[in-house]
Amino acid sequence: MEPCTKKESEDIVKAKGIRTIESHLYADLVQIYTDGLSDETILKGGAGIHTTLLDDATSLTSYGVRNTASNFSCELFAIQEALREYINLNDADRTRRLVNYCDSLAAFEAILQER
């Protein structure tokens, strides 16, 4: 994806995201969208995963995450569960490359630092 900053307008960030997604539409990829969030007012968090396979089959999975989870930990949990879903795909789908769309640069950076 084209780099984005918090100083850019919502429209610019959205346009960059759409261009990135469109560049992958016809590729032989498993596409996974992940998101995590927490709500301190109710002390709960959650994670969501939307998976699209080449044949346009889709799945949507949501998880409740333990009490007092942070946004960051919910994002990491969503990515972890998405990778589990990918590993459990049938052999034909698992041979395709995976692209994971996520709005948390900090989560991806933390994963890369652990490599």
SVG drawing of the C-alpha trace seen along z (x, -y; Angstrom):
<svg xmlns="http://www.w3.org/2000/svg" viewBox="-20 -17 34 47">
<polyline fill="none" stroke="black" stroke-width="0.4" points="0.0,0.0 1.1,-3.5 2.3,-5.0 -0.2,-7.1 0.1,-9.5 -2.3,-10.7 -2.0,-14.2 -3.5,-13.2 -7.2,-13.7 -9.6,-10.7 -10.3,-11.0 -6.7,-10.7 -6.1,-7.7 -9.3,-6.1 -8.2,-6.6 -4.8,-5.1 -6.5,-2.1 -8.8,-1.6 -5.9,-1.8 -4.1,0.9 -7.1,3.2 -7.8,2.7 -4.2,3.6 -4.8,7.0 -8.3,7.8 -7.2,10.0 -4.1,11.5 -4.1,15.1 -4.3,14.1 -6.2,15.0 -7.3,11.6 -7.9,11.2 -9.1,8.0 -8.5,7.8 -9.5,5.3 -9.4,5.2 -10.9,2.7 -11.5,2.2 -13.9,0.1 -12.6,-1.1 -16.0,-2.2 -17.2,1.4 -13.8,3.0 -14.1,5.4 -12.5,5.9 -13.1,7.7 -11.6,8.8 -13.0,9.3 -11.7,11.2 -13.1,11.0 -11.6,13.6 -12.0,13.6 -10.8,16.5 -10.1,16.5 -13.5,18.0 -15.1,15.1 -16.1,17.3 -16.0,15.1 -16.2,15.7 -16.7,13.3 -15.6,14.2 -15.8,12.2 -14.2,12.9 -14.8,11.5 -11.4,10.7 -10.8,10.8 -11.8,8.0 -9.6,4.8 -7.9,5.7 -6.2,2.8 -6.8,1.8 -3.2,3.0 -3.7,6.5 -7.1,6.8 -5.4,6.0 -2.7,8.6 -5.3,11.1 -7.2,10.5 -4.0,11.0 -3.1,14.2 -6.6,15.7 -6.5,14.7 -3.2,16.6 -4.8,19.6 -7.7,19.5 -5.2,19.3 -3.3,22.3 -6.6,24.3 -7.7,23.6 -7.8,26.5 -4.5,27.3 -5.5,25.4 -6.3,22.2 -3.4,22.4 -0.9,22.6 -2.0,19.0 -0.2,16.1 -1.9,14.2 -2.4,10.5 -3.6,9.1 -5.2,5.7 -5.0,4.1 -5.2,0.5 -2.6,1.0 0.9,0.2 2.0,0.7 0.8,4.3 2.7,5.2 5.8,3.4 5.7,5.4 5.4,8.7 8.3,7.7 10.5,6.9 10.0,10.4 11.3,12.0"/>
</svg>
